[in-house]
Amino acid sequence: MKKSYFLGGGKTGMARRLSWDEPSLTLTCSPAQKQTERCHPDETRPLTVREYARVQTFPDAWKFSGPITSQYKQIGNAVPVNLAYALARSLVRLLNDIESLTENYPKL
């Protein structure tokens, strides 16, 4: 990780150090590849699979299958859990609003 140890959050380099106080960089499917490596905010190491999953707001009990590279890929391809939940709630509200509006119109 060399010089990335001294970089603050959001700066670029071979490895990009995440910040505790700023939004995360986009998580990729291959976190250990050149130019896509994500570095722990304090320690000189890449993120573990569990830490990667926490950034994507997966519950700690969530299980990923396959080799580590496959697990990183599953997390990198995922929509963050909290984002998916918020979007689903918004869609349910919208559909309920549409249904209540259409109930007030006469049937054709």
Sequence and secondary structure as in RCSB ss.txt:
>XXXX:A:sequence
MKKSYFLGGGKTGMARRLSWDEPSLTLTCSPAQKQTERCHPDETRPLTVREYARVQTFPDAWKFSGPITSQYKQI
GNAVPVNLAYALARSLVRLLNDIESLTENYPKL
>XXXX:A:secstr
 GGGGG  TT  SSEEE  SSS      S TTSTTTEEE SSSSSB  HHHHHHHTT  TT    SSHHHHHHHH
HHS  HHHHHHHHHHHHHHHHHHHHHHHTS   
